[in-house]
């Protein structure tokens, strides 16, 4: 075992921090504040272009597609530092892992460089009104017609649909097959005719949480497909293997820098806050109950960190981490909720003040997390589904 | 960065498991609960022959000089097998002698400890069991070539089996120059030493030990006079990290017994492992043990690297206390009434893990240390940074 990063990795981390200090200026932050990080304005586009030049997006991808053949741990370091600055870099939601694993040469050459330079981004078209936790029961239909597929159906909670360039769509291609074996994945430009996007506003709306501070964007979407015709070359992997292609991406979505950080950053915040502030003369850092709870949460946060490191260690060695990833996806989100709810009891009525309110603490992040932290335990596989997976895949217990 | 055991480490762990599965059945733990000595000398000798006792002792003194992580992995497997041997107490004392003892002391003691010819223990806790220098009332005063030691130590592990005991005692009042603590290696058979066995939840061998004007030669001072607190603190931290490894090993085995039981126990017409309510308990047990194990490995690794590890040790022990306890209790619950039966082995694990949560620092004590590291020194904190409990 070895719990240290190499000197080269420490240097990489320093370089990324310096880059962030120099390039993530107040103007960039304002643009992110105004538009959200994934909906890229001109300044953010410029920032991503610089990142691409440095080779920091897709470090672990093959060189021929614009990557560096580098280590996943290097990639994790870059992603963590940027996530701490409220900026999403790479990450599994990019769709890249599945494209690398299942894409055609042409798809890899088209999508991967586009993901690196920021010109391409995906909205994840998985969930439907009747298919959430039971995703494999999805009904959105794709029918082959010559060199095309015709798509009809509805997707739900498609968060990035109003700014992503493409949708990473799961649709049913064989309604007769067992439900997991009749699904395919399509990569489709969002500007394709007869795709319509309708806004769904979340409880994080009005006022919005400060960028990158919690789960749950102010806006998500419904997406409708009415006789949408796409070329057959949009298919990713073989027809009817979409469940398995998608699982690769989902596994990676459940782990990694951004979910880890969103689950533990409030731990850092509350420690730093009580050290440096008092509430009308009351020194919370001296309160023995507060001290005990903060120490307990800090320890749990370390477990989140170590579980993330464990998944990274396994990925780096090319190992399977289905059970370990699920473990991380239970522990970290539930920890985030415990922290958020404990902070409410530490700060009392101040923890209800939202972004922009008079006397809001830390721009209201603690209040916004009371609406957002439990989201992390719901999306990309609920903690209940994750526990099912731990029991069945990790412990060999039977299906119910 | 690879937080999992490497190939060599895994091999050592696997070999330890294979040996203990063959040679150390639960019956042994059960038998030793009623034994006066508390351990089978034949098994102890076998462990020595396998090289386990010397695995992390210095090569100069007959050990193998392997990293502390190896000792941790062996301790984890001994915990898994709830092996009734005075391994933990001997290793804690021996590693302290290796770290702070004189060359003569090391020459004299470490090869014997590694060969299995010397059972050791250590004594810190007193009537006030908090692991702080101010709780130390045992006093040693200089008298020519000797110290005269008086006082009472509580919860001394394996005292009846030990030939020598490393005793933390007061030789000076606490002052700016230090806490006034010294460490003396006392022969358990010295005149004036008496012990009362304690009847414990784990039915292990702990004693209340009285030192009544015991003469201890000055040559038995380990480390510097009056400057023993940092050495004792290191000893406690090392002992705590190893105890965590022992808890992790035992709790994982206990969880596995619960999971196996659920797969075989039929109720409502099916194995209860088919019910989600049972599956989710099992998933949580494994999550908790995994977390405890990762924290423990990090603490051991940092110690081995010579890095400050006080925060990591306290993180590991507070989490082990809460979560390993939750694991063994959950496994009892999964077993229903069967787990409550004396003839069924499960309670052997439950009683030990539960008892270990109270040894070498409660959750409150360790979280109080973590809070000091987080809150009582200036500067922003960030997860993954090196933090230390302030002196």
Interface residues (C-beta under 8 A of the other chain):
Chain A: X1 X2 X3 X4 X5 X6 X9 X73 X264 X267 X268 X271 X272 X274 X275 X285 X291 X292 X294 X295 X296 X298 X299 X300 X301 X302 X303 X305 X306 X307 X309 X310 X312 X313 X314 X316 X317 X327 X330 X331 X384 X386 X387 X388 X390 X391 X392 X394 X395 X396 X397 X398 X399 X400
Chain B: X1 X2 X3 X4 X5 X6 X9 X69 X259 X262 X263 X271 X273 X274 X275 X276 X278 X279 X280 X282 X283 X284 X286 X287 X290 X291 X294 X295 X297 X298 X301 X302 X305 X314 X315 X318 X319 X322 X363 X364 X366 X367 X368 X369 X370 X371 X374 X375 X376 X378 X380 X381 X382 X383 X384
